[in-house]
Amino acid sequence: MNMHYKPQVTSGTAHYTELSELVERLKQDHTELMQVLLDMKEQSIQAEQEADKGKARAMLVHLRLWAMAFQEELSRHSDWEEQELYPFLNIYFHKNNKPSIVPSLWMLEKDHELAMDHLNAFFRAVHALKPDSDAMQIKRAGAYLTHACRILIDHLEKEEEFVFPLTERVLTDIDYLFS
């Protein structure tokens, strides 16, 4: 028996429930991701400002492990958005002959890619740190993470500003059609 089988229901209630679940998951994921980003950004700034090079290096090594775990979680979230949320919105708005939302999603994806570039630069910079690394190398490594966090915080905020009004329109349309 397939435990993942969902019966296809054609009523507006099914679409309403499906979209409501997608929006709830998006809100929950974003809340959790945002908190981690804010905490990581704060700690990376502290590492950049740490006068003791050994302590700063140790902070960055710890942050590298944390950022790697975060990157995996962010990847899972992004995959979910691309496989479930965005296709739902694209199908809905395409069927209603509205302008495509693909260009806006593309811009969000470019922000995400830029943040990942900074995050990967952070990983490389921390990996390259040695006990005799100078303060500038340490600050640069921390700055990569700080900047990645800032880009991702902005990315999540933009995504919410874009997606939430769209989902509200869909839910309003469904309420109107089936009331």
N, CA, C and O of each residue as an XYZ file, in Angstrom:
716
protein
N       0.843     -1.189      0.000
C       0.000      0.000      0.000
C       0.882      1.244      0.000
O       1.822      1.340      0.789
N       0.587      2.185     -0.871
C       1.356      3.424     -0.962
C       0.881      4.389      0.115
O      -0.244      4.885      0.061
N       1.736      4.651      1.086
C       1.362      5.524      2.210
C       1.356      6.999      1.809
O       0.846      7.833      2.557
N       1.914      7.335      0.640
C       1.985      8.725      0.226
C       0.865      9.099     -0.736
O       0.831     10.218     -1.248
N      -0.039      8.180     -0.978
C      -1.134      8.447     -1.902
C      -2.085      9.461     -1.294
O      -2.516      9.330     -0.149
N      -2.405     10.488     -2.101
C      -3.403     11.469     -1.687
C      -4.544     11.406     -2.681
O      -4.319     11.556     -3.882
N      -5.745     11.190     -2.219
C      -6.857     11.163     -3.158
C      -7.019     12.519     -3.833
O      -6.848     13.556     -3.192
N      -7.344     12.515     -5.108
C      -7.555     13.757     -5.838
C      -8.990     14.223     -5.618
O      -9.948     13.541     -5.982
N      -9.109     15.382     -5.022
C     -10.419     15.978     -4.797
C     -10.482     17.241     -5.629
O      -9.527     18.018     -5.639
N     -11.556     17.459     -6.310
C     -11.634     18.596     -7.222
C     -12.335     19.802     -6.625
O     -12.493     20.814     -7.307
N     -12.743     19.726     -5.419
C     -13.434     20.879     -4.825
C     -12.440     21.972     -4.487
O     -11.241     21.715     -4.377
N     -12.929     23.183     -4.325
C     -12.102     24.313     -3.928
C     -11.488     24.105     -2.569
O     -10.403     24.616     -2.295
N     -12.158     23.365     -1.713
C     -11.651     23.117     -0.368
C     -10.318     22.375     -0.414
O      -9.425     22.658      0.384
N     -10.179     21.442     -1.326
C      -8.926     20.697     -1.431
C      -7.780     21.631     -1.803
O      -6.705     21.571     -1.207
N      -8.014     22.496     -2.796
C      -6.975     23.450     -3.195
C      -6.680     24.433     -2.072
O      -5.528     24.786     -1.822
N      -7.737     24.867     -1.403
C      -7.586     25.801     -0.288
C      -6.717     25.168      0.797
O      -5.787     25.798      1.299
N      -7.023     23.927      1.153
C      -6.272     23.221      2.186
C      -4.833     23.000      1.749
O      -3.910     23.209      2.537
N      -4.628     22.583      0.512
C      -3.273     22.351      0.004
C      -2.447     23.636      0.065
O      -1.309     23.630      0.533
N      -3.028     24.730     -0.410
C      -2.308     26.001     -0.399
C      -2.078     26.479      1.031
O      -1.003     26.991      1.346
N      -3.059     26.320      1.883
C      -2.898     26.721      3.290
C      -1.749     25.970      3.940
O      -0.977     26.545      4.707
N      -1.636     24.677      3.632
C      -0.536     23.873      4.182
C       0.808     24.344      3.633
O       1.794     24.395      4.369
N       0.853     24.690      2.346
C       2.087     25.191      1.750
C       2.504     26.509      2.407
O       3.676     26.709      2.726
N       1.541     27.397      2.602
C       1.836     28.699      3.220
C       2.295     28.515      4.666
O       3.235     29.176      5.107
N       1.645     27.633      5.395
C       2.053     27.375      6.783
C       3.469     26.841      6.849
O       4.260     27.258      7.695
N       3.787     25.919      5.957
C       5.145     25.373      5.950
C       6.153     26.466      5.594
O       7.220     26.549      6.201
N       5.821     27.296      4.621
C       6.712     28.391      4.244
C       6.966     29.317      5.427
O       8.108     29.686      5.699
N       5.915     29.684      6.118
C       6.063     30.568      7.288
C       6.921     29.916      8.363
O       7.810     30.559      8.922
N       6.665     28.658      8.653
C       7.416     27.939      9.679
C       8.888     27.818      9.301
O       9.773     28.095     10.110
N       9.140     27.398      8.055
C      10.521     27.270      7.584
C      11.249     28.604      7.652
O      12.381     28.676      8.130
N      10.599     29.659      7.174
C      11.237     30.971      7.167
C      11.532     31.469      8.578
O      12.580     32.070      8.815
N      10.638     31.230      9.499
C      10.873     31.642     10.888
C      12.114     30.952     11.440
O      12.965     31.587     12.062
N      12.207     29.658     11.207
C      13.363     28.898     11.707
C      14.646     29.306     11.001
O      15.668     29.510     11.657
N      14.616     29.428      9.686
C      15.804     29.824      8.926
C      16.260     31.230      9.321
O      17.455     31.482      9.479
N      15.311     32.129      9.474
C      15.643     33.514      9.829
C      16.336     33.583     11.184
O      17.301     34.329     11.348
N      15.857     32.819     12.150
C      16.475     32.844     13.475
C      17.918     32.352     13.419
O      18.802     32.935     14.046
N      18.151     31.286     12.672
C      19.519     30.767     12.529
C      20.397     31.806     11.832
O      21.530     32.040     12.252
N      19.889     32.422     10.783
C      20.661     33.437     10.066
C      21.030     34.618     10.962
O      22.165     35.093     10.936
N      20.079     35.081     11.744
C      20.351     36.206     12.643
C      21.408     35.838     13.677
O      22.298     36.635     13.974
N      21.309     34.628     14.224
C      22.295     34.169     15.213
C      23.676     33.991     14.586
O      24.683     34.397     15.167
N      23.722     33.384     13.402
C      25.009     33.180     12.725
C      25.645     34.517     12.359
O      26.852     34.701     12.518
N      24.834     35.442     11.872
C      25.359     36.754     11.500
C      25.963     37.448     12.719
O      27.050     38.019     12.642
N      25.257     37.395     13.831
C      25.752     38.019     15.060
C      27.086     37.401     15.484
O      28.017     38.116     15.854
N      27.171     36.081     15.428
C      28.404     35.414     15.838
C      29.541     35.644     14.840
O      30.702     35.724     15.242
N      29.230     35.751     13.559
C      30.295     36.015     12.587
C      30.837     37.438     12.768
O      32.037     37.667     12.616
N      29.968     38.380     13.086
C      30.416     39.750     13.372
C      31.307     39.752     14.611
O      32.328     40.439     14.642
N      30.928     38.989     15.627
C      31.756     38.885     16.834
C      33.129     38.302     16.488
O      34.145     38.767     17.004
N      33.164     37.299     15.628
C      34.440     36.703     15.231
C      35.293     37.710     14.460
O      36.506     37.781     14.655
N      34.653     38.488     13.583
C      35.382     39.511     12.830
C      36.011     40.545     13.765
O      37.098     41.055     13.492
N      35.326     40.852     14.864
C      35.768     41.899     15.783
C      36.654     41.379     16.912
O      37.215     42.170     17.670
N      36.784     40.075     17.030
C      37.587     39.471     18.104
C      39.063     39.829     17.934
O      39.644     39.588     16.877
N      39.664     40.402     18.970
C      41.075     40.812     18.921
C      42.023     39.615     19.033
O      43.104     39.626     18.445
N      41.630     38.601     19.771
C      42.464     37.409     19.955
C      42.312     36.528     18.711
O      41.258     35.932     18.488
N      43.380     36.451     17.900
C      43.312     35.713     16.635
C      42.985     34.234     16.840
O      42.237     33.657     16.052
N      43.528     33.619     17.876
C      43.254     32.211     18.141
C      41.787     31.979     18.471
O      41.171     31.022     18.001
N      41.242     32.869     19.285
C      39.828     32.753     19.654
C      38.935     33.009     18.424
O      37.945     32.309     18.210
N      39.297     34.008     17.633
C      38.514     34.327     16.432
C      38.534     33.149     15.462
O      37.503     32.794     14.891
N      39.694     32.552     15.277
C      39.813     31.398     14.381
C      38.946     30.243     14.871
O      38.249     29.604     14.083
N      38.992     29.979     16.175
C      38.172     28.903     16.754
C      36.679     29.194     16.563
O      35.899     28.283     16.286
N      36.291     30.446     16.709
C      34.887     30.822     16.498
C      34.472     30.549     15.049
O      33.374     30.057     14.790
N      35.362     30.873     14.117
C      35.056     30.675     12.699
C      34.982     29.197     12.332
O      34.152     28.795     11.517
N      35.846     28.396     12.934
C      35.797     26.946     12.683
C      34.459     26.392     13.184
O      33.836     25.569     12.513
N      34.022     26.840     14.352
C      32.723     26.414     14.882
C      31.597     26.888     13.948
O      30.678     26.131     13.634
N      31.685     28.143     13.517
C      30.667     28.686     12.617
C      30.640     27.944     11.281
O      29.584     27.813     10.661
N      31.788     27.465     10.846
C      31.843     26.713      9.587
C      30.998     25.443      9.692
O      30.251     25.114      8.771
N      31.115     24.740     10.800
C      30.307     23.525     10.993
C      28.822     23.875     11.044
O      27.993     23.189     10.446
N      28.501     24.929     11.753
C      27.113     25.372     11.876
C      26.574     25.785     10.505
O      25.451     25.432     10.142
N      27.374     26.528      9.751
C      26.940     26.997      8.430
C      26.756     25.830      7.462
O      25.877     25.871      6.601
N      27.578     24.794      7.596
C      27.420     23.620      6.724
C      26.089     22.918      7.012
O      25.391     22.507      6.085
N      25.746     22.784      8.271
C      24.456     22.184      8.630
C      23.306     23.065      8.149
O      22.295     22.566      7.655
N      23.469     24.380      8.296
C      22.445     25.318      7.832
C      22.260     25.204      6.326
O      21.132     25.219      5.833
N      23.365     25.090      5.593
C      23.303     24.993      4.141
C      22.488     23.766      3.705
O      21.729     23.830      2.738
N      22.651     22.666      4.417
C      21.862     21.468      4.103
C      20.373     21.721      4.334
O      19.536     21.328      3.521
N      20.051     22.376      5.439
C      18.650     22.670      5.748
C      18.068     23.642      4.726
O      16.930     23.478      4.286
N      18.840     24.642      4.355
C      18.393     25.605      3.355
C      18.183     24.921      2.007
O      17.244     25.245      1.280
N      19.043     23.992      1.684
C      18.903     23.247      0.432
C      17.605     22.433      0.428
O      16.895     22.398     -0.577
N      17.304     21.788      1.537
C      16.038     21.036      1.631
C      14.839     21.972      1.449
O      13.881     21.647      0.747
N      14.913     23.136      2.095
C      13.827     24.115      1.987
C      13.681     24.600      0.543
O      12.567     24.669      0.025
N      14.782     24.930     -0.100
C      14.750     25.419     -1.480
C      14.210     24.358     -2.435
O      13.435     24.665     -3.341
N      14.625     23.110     -2.228
C      14.108     22.018     -3.057
C      12.599     21.897     -2.910
O      11.891     21.702     -3.898
N      12.105     22.010     -1.684
C      10.663     21.932     -1.434
C       9.946     23.074     -2.155
O       8.915     22.859     -2.792
N      10.493     24.287     -2.052
C       9.859     25.426     -2.729
C       9.779     25.180     -4.238
O       8.740     25.401     -4.859
N      10.889     24.722     -4.813
C      10.952     24.520     -6.262
C      10.081     23.361     -6.732
O       9.592     23.374     -7.862
N       9.882     22.358     -5.878
C       9.111     21.183     -6.284
C       7.625     21.293     -5.948
O       6.796     20.685     -6.625
N       7.280     22.055     -4.921
C       5.879     22.088     -4.502
C       5.237     23.470     -4.538
O       4.187     23.645     -5.155
N       5.850     24.445     -3.889
C       5.216     25.758     -3.765
C       5.188     26.514     -5.088
O       4.118     26.915     -5.548
N       6.350     26.712     -5.702
C       6.411     27.521     -6.922
C       5.635     26.908     -8.083
O       4.966     27.638     -8.815
N       5.701     25.587     -8.276
C       4.870     25.019     -9.356
C       3.372     25.280     -9.136
O       2.648     25.564    -10.090
N       2.912     25.185     -7.894
C       1.505     25.464     -7.595
C       1.161     26.895     -8.016
O       0.153     27.126     -8.684
N       2.007     27.852     -7.621
C       1.732     29.253     -7.955
C       1.843     29.496     -9.456
O       1.014     30.206    -10.024
N       2.846     28.924    -10.105
C       2.994     29.097    -11.551
C       1.792     28.557    -12.312
O       1.295     29.201    -13.236
N       1.330     27.382    -11.924
C       0.169     26.787    -12.585
C      -1.061     27.668    -12.382
O      -1.794     27.943    -13.332
N      -1.283     28.106    -11.159
C      -2.467     28.926    -10.873
C      -2.446     30.226    -11.678
O      -3.434     30.564    -12.329
N      -1.339     30.948    -11.638
C      -1.310     32.240    -12.302
C      -1.230     32.111    -13.814
O      -1.681     33.006    -14.529
N      -0.672     31.030    -14.312
C      -0.673     30.799    -15.752
C      -2.088     30.502    -16.242
O      -2.492     30.983    -17.301
N      -2.834     29.718    -15.481
C      -4.206     29.369    -15.871
C      -5.107     30.592    -15.890
O      -6.082     30.637    -16.639
N      -4.785     31.580    -15.070
C      -5.612     32.778    -15.017
C      -5.134     33.857    -15.982
O      -5.560     35.008    -15.896
N      -4.250     33.481    -16.896
C      -3.728     34.408    -17.902
C      -3.114     35.662    -17.292
O      -3.194     36.745    -17.873
N      -2.513     35.518    -16.143
C      -1.799     36.618    -15.491
C      -0.373     36.618    -16.028
O       0.084     35.619    -16.583
N       0.328     37.734    -15.864
C       1.748     37.705    -16.252
C       2.477     36.618    -15.464
O       2.145     36.342    -14.311
N       3.448     36.023    -16.086
C       4.196     34.940    -15.454
C       4.941     35.445    -14.231
O       5.450     36.566    -14.212
N       4.997     34.597    -13.208
C       5.769     34.952    -12.023
C       7.186     34.404    -12.112
O       7.987     34.593    -11.196
N       7.500     33.723    -13.218
C       8.822     33.122    -13.382
C       9.951     34.148    -13.283
O      10.944     33.863    -12.613
N       9.857     35.347    -13.922
C      10.960     36.307    -13.783
C      11.234     36.698    -12.327
O      12.393     36.849    -11.939
N      10.198     36.860    -11.532
C      10.390     37.210    -10.132
C      11.036     36.064     -9.360
O      11.891     36.293     -8.504
N      10.635     34.850     -9.656
C      11.251     33.689     -9.011
C      12.710     33.557     -9.437
O      13.563     33.153     -8.647
N      12.984     33.899    -10.685
C      14.353     33.846    -11.189
C      15.236     34.827    -10.422
O      16.372     34.494    -10.083
N      14.739     36.017    -10.145
C      15.518     37.007     -9.390
C      15.779     36.515     -7.968
O      16.872     36.708     -7.435
N      14.788     35.885     -7.358
C      14.997     35.317     -6.024
C      16.059     34.230     -6.070
O      16.878     34.120     -5.157
N      16.050     33.431     -7.124
C      17.040     32.368     -7.269
C      18.447     32.946     -7.423
O      19.408     32.383     -6.898
N      18.572     34.053     -8.132
C      19.882     34.696     -8.298
C      20.410     35.205     -6.956
O      21.605     35.090     -6.682
N      19.539     35.765     -6.120
C      19.950     36.172     -4.768
C      20.455     34.971     -3.977
O      21.470     35.047     -3.284
N      19.735     33.874     -4.091
C      20.105     32.645     -3.394
C      21.486     32.175     -3.869
O      22.328     31.805     -3.050
N      21.718     32.188     -5.170
C      23.007     31.763     -5.717
C      24.145     32.664     -5.234
O      25.227     32.172     -4.912
N      23.912     33.966     -5.182
C      24.930     34.903     -4.691
C      25.271     34.604     -3.236
O      26.442     34.613     -2.856
N      24.266     34.345     -2.433
C      24.500     34.010     -1.021
C      25.296     32.711     -0.907
O      26.192     32.601     -0.071
N      24.967     31.725     -1.750
C      25.701     30.457     -1.710
C      27.165     30.656     -2.128
O      28.060     29.995     -1.601
N      27.400     31.568     -3.074
C      28.782     31.878     -3.455
C      29.560     32.428     -2.258
O      30.704     32.037     -2.026
N      28.943     33.326     -1.507
C      29.593     33.893     -0.316
C      29.786     32.825      0.758
O      30.818     32.790      1.428
N      28.798     31.962      0.919
C      28.905     30.904      1.916
C      30.048     29.948      1.555
O      30.818     29.542      2.425
N      30.155     29.597      0.290
C      31.250     28.725     -0.149
C      32.607     29.412     -0.015
O      33.602     28.760      0.303
N      32.653     30.722     -0.256
C      33.900     31.472     -0.048
C      34.271     31.448      1.437
O      35.449     31.352      1.784
N      33.269     31.534      2.308
C      33.507     31.435      3.750
C      34.106     30.068      4.088
O      35.089     29.986      4.824
N      33.518     29.001      3.552
C      34.032     27.657      3.831
C      35.502     27.534      3.408
O      36.333     27.009      4.150
N      35.802     28.027      2.205
C      37.188     27.955      1.710
C      38.128     28.806      2.565
O      39.241     28.383      2.879
N      37.680     30.002      2.940
C      38.530     30.908      3.721
C      38.829     30.335      5.103
O      39.954     30.443      5.590
N      37.832     29.731      5.734
C      38.057     29.131      7.061
C      38.965     27.913      6.925
O      39.850     27.698      7.752
N      38.748     27.134      5.901
C      39.590     25.954      5.674
C      41.056     26.363      5.480
O      41.963     25.637      5.889
N      41.282     27.506      4.867
C      42.634     27.981      4.587
C      43.308     28.634      5.796
O      44.518     28.860      5.775
N      42.544     28.941      6.849
C      43.145     29.592      8.024
C      44.147     28.664      8.696
O      43.922     27.463      8.838
N      45.246     29.257      9.098
C      46.310     28.545      9.819
C      46.512     29.239     11.167
O      46.052     30.365     11.357
N      47.192     28.581     12.097
C      47.446     29.229     13.400
C      48.160     30.581     13.265
O      48.000     31.448     14.124
N      48.938     30.764     12.206
C      49.653     32.029     12.042
C      48.949     32.994     11.072
O      49.551     33.974     10.634
N      47.681     32.724     10.736
C      46.939     33.615      9.833
C      46.841     35.003     10.456
O      46.690     35.150     11.669
N      46.931     36.019      9.593
C      46.860     37.379     10.124
C      45.405     37.795     10.345
O      44.469     37.131      9.900
N      45.257     38.904     11.040
C      43.928     39.400     11.409
C      43.070     39.685     10.179
O      41.856     39.482     10.213
N      43.691     40.154      9.089
C      42.933     40.464      7.874
C      42.320     39.203      7.268
O      41.176     39.243      6.815
N      43.039     38.098      7.247
C      42.498     36.836      6.722
C      41.314     36.373      7.581
O      40.309     35.885      7.063
N      41.449     36.532      8.870
C      40.383     36.127      9.794
C      39.150     36.993      9.580
O      38.032     36.486      9.498
N      39.362     38.306      9.491
C      38.229     39.228      9.274
C      37.551     38.941      7.933
O      36.323     38.964      7.839
N      38.343     38.674      6.904
C      37.791     38.392      5.575
C      36.914     37.134      5.615
O      35.825     37.100      5.043
N      37.412     36.112      6.297
C      36.624     34.870      6.394
C      35.285     35.143      7.080
O      34.240     34.700      6.604
N      35.317     35.864      8.184
C      34.071     36.198      8.883
C      33.161     37.064      8.033
O      31.940     36.905      8.064
N      33.745     37.976      7.276
C      32.944     38.877      6.439
C      32.173     38.110      5.368
O      31.048     38.482      5.033
N      32.764     37.044      4.829
C      32.038     36.237      3.843
C      30.744     35.675      4.457
O      29.685     35.721      3.830
N      30.838     35.151      5.673
C      29.640     34.598      6.316
C      28.651     35.698      6.663
O      27.447     35.553      6.448
N      29.162     36.799      7.201
C      28.272     37.914      7.544
C      27.501     38.361      6.310
O      26.289     38.573      6.370
N      28.205     38.504      5.191
C      27.543     38.960      3.965
C      26.550     37.912      3.445
O      25.459     38.262      2.995
N      26.923     36.638      3.506
C      25.990     35.577      3.080
C      24.716     35.634      3.917
O      23.613     35.514      3.382
N      24.862     35.816      5.212
C      23.688     35.895      6.095
C      22.818     37.093      5.736
O      21.593     36.984      5.692
N      23.448     38.232      5.481
C      22.679     39.437      5.119
C      21.905     39.223      3.819
O      20.738     39.600      3.714
N      22.555     38.622      2.842
C      21.881     38.357      1.557
C      20.703     37.407      1.772
O      19.621     37.627      1.227
N      20.907     36.356      2.561
C      19.832     35.379      2.782
C      18.692     35.953      3.612
O      17.531     35.623      3.373
N      19.000     36.800      4.574
C      17.945     37.466      5.349
C      17.098     38.309      4.403
O      15.869     38.256      4.442
N      17.766     39.087      3.555
C      17.064     39.908      2.572
C      16.273     39.028      1.598
O      15.147     39.359      1.227
N      16.870     37.909      1.191
C      16.219     36.967      0.279
C      14.908     36.438      0.883
O      13.872     36.429      0.219
N      14.966     36.004      2.135
C      13.754     35.478      2.782
C      12.688     36.558      2.893
O      11.506     36.291      2.678
N      13.101     37.774      3.225
C      12.137     38.875      3.328
C      11.500     39.181      1.971
O      10.287     39.367      1.883
N      12.319     39.233      0.908
C      11.788     39.472     -0.443
C      10.834     38.362     -0.857
O       9.777     38.616     -1.435
N      11.219     37.133     -0.556
C      10.380     35.998     -0.927
C       9.011     36.103     -0.252
O       7.984     35.852     -0.882
N       9.001     36.469      1.007
C       7.726     36.630      1.709
C       6.913     37.770      1.118
O       5.699     37.647      0.958
N       7.570     38.881      0.791
C       6.871     40.024      0.193
C       6.279     39.665     -1.169
O       5.278     40.246     -1.590
N       6.894     38.718     -1.845
C       6.424     38.299     -3.162
C       5.372     37.193     -3.068
O       4.317     37.273     -3.696
N       5.673     36.154     -2.272
C       4.833     34.953     -2.247
C       3.549     35.147     -1.443
O       2.483     34.722     -1.889
N       3.623     35.772     -0.283
C       2.438     35.876      0.566
C       1.280     36.620     -0.111
O       0.144     36.154     -0.020
N       1.513     37.750     -0.784
C       0.392     38.379     -1.494
C      -0.191     37.481     -2.597
O      -1.402     37.478     -2.822
N       0.672     36.723     -3.279
C       0.165     35.804     -4.310
C      -0.738     34.740     -3.693
O      -1.822     34.456     -4.202
N      -0.274     34.161     -2.594
C      -1.079     33.106     -1.969
C      -2.378     33.672     -1.411
O      -3.408     32.998     -1.434
N      -2.340     34.897     -0.914
C      -3.575     35.527     -0.431
C      -4.563     35.711     -1.573
O      -5.765     35.510     -1.399
N      -4.052     36.095     -2.749
C      -4.938     36.245     -3.912
C      -5.572     34.924     -4.299
O      -6.759     34.871     -4.618
N      -4.788     33.859     -4.272
C      -5.320     32.540     -4.614
C      -6.401     32.143     -3.600
O      -7.485     31.704     -3.986
N      -6.108     32.297     -2.327
C      -7.070     31.923     -1.296
C      -8.340     32.762     -1.398
O      -9.441     32.246     -1.203
N      -8.198     34.032     -1.697
C      -9.368     34.911     -1.873
C     -10.183     34.434     -3.076
O     -11.410     34.361     -3.001
N      -9.510     34.110     -4.183
C     -10.226     33.612     -5.364
C     -10.974     32.322     -5.062
O     -12.115     32.141     -5.488
N     -10.325     31.430     -4.325
C     -10.959     30.155     -3.988
C     -12.180     30.399     -3.103
O     -13.236     29.804     -3.319
N     -12.035     31.275     -2.108
C     -13.175     31.611     -1.243
C     -14.327     32.173     -2.074
O     -15.483     31.800     -1.874
N     -14.007     33.069     -3.004
C     -15.022     33.698     -3.842
C     -15.712     32.674     -4.739
O     -16.936     32.684     -4.867
N     -14.927     31.786     -5.361
C     -15.491     30.807     -6.282
C     -16.364     29.754     -5.593
O     -17.340     29.271     -6.167
N     -16.009     29.412     -4.385
C     -16.703     28.299     -3.725
C     -17.569     28.729     -2.544
O     -17.925     27.910     -1.697
N     -17.904     30.020     -2.494
C     -18.794     30.450     -1.406
C     -20.194     30.674     -1.904
O     -21.075     31.038     -1.125
